């Protein structure tokens, strides 16, 4: 039975996640009516709109969290009926084809193991790379779609089996995305520099460099942190009491555990007093 209030809440969360990433990556492709491709940008699991029991949801979330805790990655889309596919309902019953489609949709933000679970079976995609290890594990499993809870539990079992078989070791190739915000500086006081960071591994550390024209004034850092989706980072800089000019800017480079780094993302100080 669908809990309509929860279903609407999940739809709102999906739209909010899409909006957040759209702000981070202005000018990049917009959502096209596929709910999972919106949700999975900022989350690890897409649950069906026919809402499963909270215990089933929690078990799958814990299984996926455990994958990230060991330094690996996976995203999961649980598709119970055509409503969960939005404008691409024609892919219902075709888990492999939908996994391929969904992987392409997410490719600007996430390239890694992507598991689709439908009543018709499992689908797996990994950015066009070999999925033979994952497929070997999934062939030994069966999907139970008697209820939506059974379908979610099937997804949980699949994630646990894939992790136990070390089938989710996939090279991270995407650099972090960084969006710096303009800052305000007052001579002789502390300025706060804020920026958004997104990385498909969930783990980044940042180096911030402050410049006056081309002169490097300071190098700041932030520790390695973990967050699925967009994370707001703040660092503080003690502004010198004397400056030669008001032409200040700061640039951010984020690095993930695989060594991927973004091209320096820079923002001006909008006011220097």
VORO-285489 format. One record per residue (C-alpha): residue number from 0; residue in one letter; x, y, z. Coordinates in steps of 0.25 Angstrom, whole numbers, plus 5000, padded with zeros to 4 digits. Each point is the difference from the previous one (the first is absolute). Last residue first. Example, Ala and Ser with C-alpha at 12.3 -4.5 7.8 and 13.67 -1.06 7.14 Angstrom:
<rs>
[r 1,'s',[5055,4996,5029]];
[r 0,'a',[4994,4986,5002]];
</rs>
This chain:
<rs>
[r 272,'x',[5149,5190,5013]];
[r 271,'x',[5001,4989,4989]];
[r 270,'x',[4987,4997,4994]];
[r 269,'x',[4996,4990,4989]];
[r 268,'x',[5012,4991,5003]];
[r 267,'x',[5001,4992,4987]];
[r 266,'x',[4998,4985,4998]];
[r 265,'x',[5009,4990,4994]];
[r 264,'x',[4998,4985,4997]];
[r 263,'x',[5014,4993,4997]];
[r 262,'x',[4998,4989,4990]];
[r 261,'x',[4995,4988,5008]];
[r 260,'x',[5009,4989,5006]];
[r 259,'x',[4999,4985,5000]];
[r 258,'x',[5010,4993,5009]];
[r 257,'x',[4992,4988,5002]];
[r 256,'x',[4997,5005,5014]];
[r 255,'x',[4993,5012,4995]];
[r 254,'x',[5007,5014,4998]];
[r 253,'x',[4994,5014,5001]];
[r 252,'x',[5006,5012,4994]];
[r 251,'x',[4995,5014,5004]];
[r 250,'x',[5004,5013,4995]];
[r 249,'x',[4999,5014,5008]];
[r 248,'x',[4999,5014,4995]];
[r 247,'x',[5005,5014,5004]];
[r 246,'x',[5001,5012,4992]];
[r 245,'x',[4998,5011,5011]];
[r 244,'x',[5015,5005,4999]];
[r 243,'x',[5013,5000,5007]];
[r 242,'x',[4994,4994,5013]];
[r 241,'x',[5003,5004,5014]];
[r 240,'x',[4993,4994,5012]];
[r 239,'x',[5002,4986,4994]];
[r 238,'x',[4987,4992,4999]];
[r 237,'x',[5000,4988,5009]];
[r 236,'x',[4994,4989,4992]];
[r 235,'x',[4989,4990,5004]];
[r 234,'x',[4995,4987,4993]];
[r 233,'x',[4985,4996,4998]];
[r 232,'x',[4996,4988,4992]];
[r 231,'x',[4986,4997,4995]];
[r 230,'x',[4998,4986,4996]];
[r 229,'x',[4992,4995,4987]];
[r 228,'x',[4996,4985,4999]];
[r 227,'x',[5005,4989,5009]];
[r 226,'x',[5009,5006,5011]];
[r 225,'x',[5013,4996,5005]];
[r 224,'x',[5011,5009,5005]];
[r 223,'x',[5015,5001,4998]];
[r 222,'x',[5006,5012,5007]];
[r 221,'x',[4999,5015,4995]];
[r 220,'x',[5012,5008,4996]];
[r 219,'x',[5005,5014,4998]];
[r 218,'x',[5011,5006,4992]];
[r 217,'x',[5002,5015,5002]];
[r 216,'x',[5004,5013,4993]];
[r 215,'x',[5004,4995,4986]];
[r 214,'x',[5003,5012,4991]];
[r 213,'x',[4993,5000,4986]];
[r 212,'x',[4990,5011,5003]];
[r 211,'x',[4999,4998,5015]];
[r 210,'x',[4998,4985,5001]];
[r 209,'x',[4994,4990,5011]];
[r 208,'x',[5003,4985,4998]];
[r 207,'x',[4990,4990,5005]];
[r 206,'x',[5004,4985,5000]];
[r 205,'x',[4988,4990,5002]];
[r 204,'x',[4998,4986,5005]];
[r 203,'x',[4990,4991,4994]];
[r 202,'x',[4992,4987,5003]];
[r 201,'x',[4986,4998,4995]];
[r 200,'x',[5006,4991,4989]];
[r 199,'x',[4991,5006,4990]];
[r 198,'x',[5005,5014,5003]];
[r 197,'x',[4993,5013,5003]];
[r 196,'x',[5005,5012,5007]];
[r 195,'x',[4994,5014,5003]];
[r 194,'x',[5007,5012,5004]];
[r 193,'x',[5002,5010,5012]];
[r 192,'x',[5011,5009,5003]];
[r 191,'x',[4999,5007,5014]];
[r 190,'x',[5008,5012,5002]];
[r 189,'x',[5007,5003,5013]];
[r 188,'x',[5004,5014,5003]];
[r 187,'x',[5012,5010,4998]];
[r 186,'x',[4994,5005,4987]];
[r 185,'x',[4986,4996,4997]];
[r 184,'x',[4997,4990,4990]];
[r 183,'x',[4987,4996,4993]];
[r 182,'x',[4999,4987,4992]];
[r 181,'x',[4994,4995,4987]];
[r 180,'x',[4996,4986,5001]];
[r 179,'x',[5008,4988,4994]];
[r 178,'x',[4994,4989,4992]];
[r 177,'x',[5008,4987,5000]];
[r 176,'x',[4998,4987,4993]];
[r 175,'x',[5009,4989,5004]];
[r 174,'x',[5007,4992,4989]];
[r 173,'x',[4994,4987,4994]];
[r 172,'x',[5008,4988,4997]];
[r 171,'x',[4998,4991,5012]];
[r 170,'x',[5005,4986,4997]];
[r 169,'x',[4990,4989,5004]];
[r 168,'x',[5001,4990,5011]];
[r 167,'x',[4985,4996,5001]];
[r 166,'x',[5002,4985,4998]];
[r 165,'x',[5007,4998,5013]];
[r 164,'x',[4992,4987,5001]];
[r 163,'x',[4995,5004,5014]];
[r 162,'x',[4996,5014,4994]];
[r 161,'x',[4992,4994,4989]];
[r 160,'x',[4993,4990,5009]];
[r 159,'x',[4997,5012,5010]];
[r 158,'x',[4995,5008,4988]];
[r 157,'x',[4991,4989,4995]];
[r 156,'x',[4994,4996,5013]];
[r 155,'x',[4996,5015,5002]];
[r 154,'x',[4994,5000,4986]];
[r 153,'x',[4992,4988,5003]];
[r 152,'x',[4995,5006,5013]];
[r 151,'x',[4995,5012,4992]];
[r 150,'x',[4992,4991,4991]];
[r 149,'x',[4995,4992,5012]];
[r 148,'x',[4995,5013,5006]];
[r 147,'x',[4993,5004,4987]];
[r 146,'x',[4993,4987,5001]];
[r 145,'x',[5000,4987,4992]];
[r 144,'x',[5012,5006,4993]];
[r 143,'x',[5011,4989,5004]];
[r 142,'x',[5012,5002,4991]];
[r 141,'x',[5009,4987,4999]];
[r 140,'x',[5015,5000,5002]];
[r 139,'x',[5011,4991,4994]];
[r 138,'x',[5000,5008,4987]];
[r 137,'x',[5003,5013,5008]];
[r 136,'x',[5013,4995,5005]];
[r 135,'x',[5005,4997,4986]];
[r 134,'x',[4994,5013,4995]];
[r 133,'x',[5008,5008,5010]];
[r 132,'x',[5013,4994,4996]];
[r 131,'x',[4997,5001,4985]];
[r 130,'x',[4997,5014,5001]];
[r 129,'x',[5010,5005,4990]];
[r 128,'x',[5001,5015,4998]];
[r 127,'x',[4989,5008,4993]];
[r 126,'x',[4998,5010,5011]];
[r 125,'x',[4997,4988,5010]];
[r 124,'x',[4987,4994,4998]];
[r 123,'x',[4992,4989,5006]];
[r 122,'x',[4985,4995,4999]];
[r 121,'x',[4993,4991,5009]];
[r 120,'x',[4987,4992,4997]];
[r 119,'x',[4986,5002,4994]];
[r 118,'x',[4994,5005,5013]];
[r 117,'x',[5011,5011,4999]];
[r 116,'x',[5013,5003,5007]];
[r 115,'x',[5010,5009,4993]];
[r 114,'x',[5014,5000,5006]];
[r 113,'x',[5010,5011,4995]];
[r 112,'x',[5015,4997,5002]];
[r 111,'x',[5008,5013,4997]];
[r 110,'x',[5000,5012,4992]];
[r 109,'x',[4993,5011,5007]];
[r 108,'x',[4998,5015,4998]];
[r 107,'x',[5000,5002,4985]];
[r 106,'x',[4996,4986,4997]];
[r 105,'x',[4987,5000,5008]];
[r 104,'x',[4992,5000,4988]];
[r 103,'x',[5009,4990,4993]];
[r 102,'x',[4999,4991,5012]];
[r 101,'x',[4985,5001,5000]];
[r 100,'x',[4999,4995,4985]];
[r 99,'x',[5010,4989,5003]];
[r 98,'x',[4992,4995,5012]];
[r 97,'x',[4987,5002,4993]];
[r 96,'x',[5005,4990,4989]];
[r 95,'x',[5005,4990,5010]];
[r 94,'x',[4987,5001,5008]];
[r 93,'x',[4990,4998,4988]];
[r 92,'x',[4987,4998,5006]];
[r 91,'x',[4996,5014,5000]];
[r 90,'x',[5009,5007,4990]];
[r 89,'x',[4987,5006,4993]];
[r 88,'x',[4997,5008,5013]];
[r 87,'x',[5011,5010,4996]];
[r 86,'x',[4992,5012,5003]];
[r 85,'x',[4998,4997,5015]];
[r 84,'x',[5008,4987,5003]];
[r 83,'x',[4994,4998,5014]];
[r 82,'x',[4986,5001,4994]];
[r 81,'x',[5003,4987,4991]];
[r 80,'x',[5001,4991,5012]];
[r 79,'x',[5009,4996,5012]];
[r 78,'x',[5013,5006,4996]];
[r 77,'x',[5011,4999,5010]];
[r 76,'x',[5012,5009,4996]];
[r 75,'x',[5013,4997,5007]];
[r 74,'x',[5013,5008,4999]];
[r 73,'x',[5013,4994,5004]];
[r 72,'x',[5014,5004,5004]];
[r 71,'x',[5012,4994,5008]];
[r 70,'x',[5008,5006,5011]];
[r 69,'x',[4996,4990,5011]];
[r 68,'x',[4990,5010,5006]];
[r 67,'x',[4994,5002,4986]];
[r 66,'x',[4996,4986,4999]];
[r 65,'x',[4995,5000,5014]];
[r 64,'x',[4991,5012,4997]];
[r 63,'x',[4994,4991,4989]];
[r 62,'x',[4996,4989,5010]];
[r 61,'x',[4996,5010,5010]];
[r 60,'x',[4990,5007,4990]];
[r 59,'x',[4995,4986,4996]];
[r 58,'x',[4997,4997,5014]];
[r 57,'x',[4994,5013,5003]];
[r 56,'x',[4990,5000,4988]];
[r 55,'x',[4995,4986,5004]];
[r 54,'x',[4998,5004,5015]];
[r 53,'x',[4993,5013,4995]];
[r 52,'x',[4990,4991,4993]];
[r 51,'x',[4999,5002,4985]];
[r 50,'x',[4994,5012,4993]];
[r 49,'x',[4993,4998,4987]];
[r 48,'x',[5009,5012,4995]];
[r 47,'x',[5011,4991,4998]];
[r 46,'x',[5013,5002,5007]];
[r 45,'x',[5012,5006,4993]];
[r 44,'x',[5013,4998,5008]];
[r 43,'x',[5014,5007,5001]];
[r 42,'x',[4995,5014,5001]];
[r 41,'x',[5003,5013,4993]];
[r 40,'x',[5001,4997,4985]];
[r 39,'x',[4992,4987,5003]];
[r 38,'x',[4987,5008,5002]];
[r 37,'x',[4999,5007,4986]];
[r 36,'x',[5005,4988,4992]];
[r 35,'x',[4990,4991,5009]];
[r 34,'x',[4988,5009,4996]];
[r 33,'x',[5002,5000,4985]];
[r 32,'x',[4992,5012,4995]];
[r 31,'x',[5011,5007,4992]];
[r 30,'x',[5009,5007,5011]];
[r 29,'x',[5009,5011,4994]];
[r 28,'x',[5013,4998,4993]];
[r 27,'x',[5011,5009,5004]];
[r 26,'x',[5000,5015,4999]];
[r 25,'x',[5001,5002,5015]];
[r 24,'x',[5007,4989,5007]];
[r 23,'x',[4998,5003,5015]];
[r 22,'x',[4986,5007,4998]];
[r 21,'x',[4995,4988,4992]];
[r 20,'x',[5006,4991,5011]];
[r 19,'x',[4991,5007,5011]];
[r 18,'x',[4988,5000,4991]];
[r 17,'x',[5001,4985,4997]];
[r 16,'x',[5001,4997,5015]];
[r 15,'x',[4988,5008,5002]];
[r 14,'x',[4992,4993,4990]];
[r 13,'x',[5003,4987,5006]];
[r 12,'x',[4997,5005,5014]];
[r 11,'x',[4986,5005,4995]];
[r 10,'x',[4997,4986,4993]];
[r 9,'x',[5004,4993,5013]];
[r 8,'x',[4990,5009,5008]];
[r 7,'x',[4989,4997,4990]];
[r 6,'x',[5002,4986,5002]];
[r 5,'x',[5001,5001,5015]];
[r 4,'x',[4986,5007,5000]];
[r 3,'x',[4994,4990,4990]];
[r 2,'x',[5004,4988,5009]];
[r 1,'x',[4998,4990,4988]];
[r 0,'x',[4995,4986,5004]];
</rs>
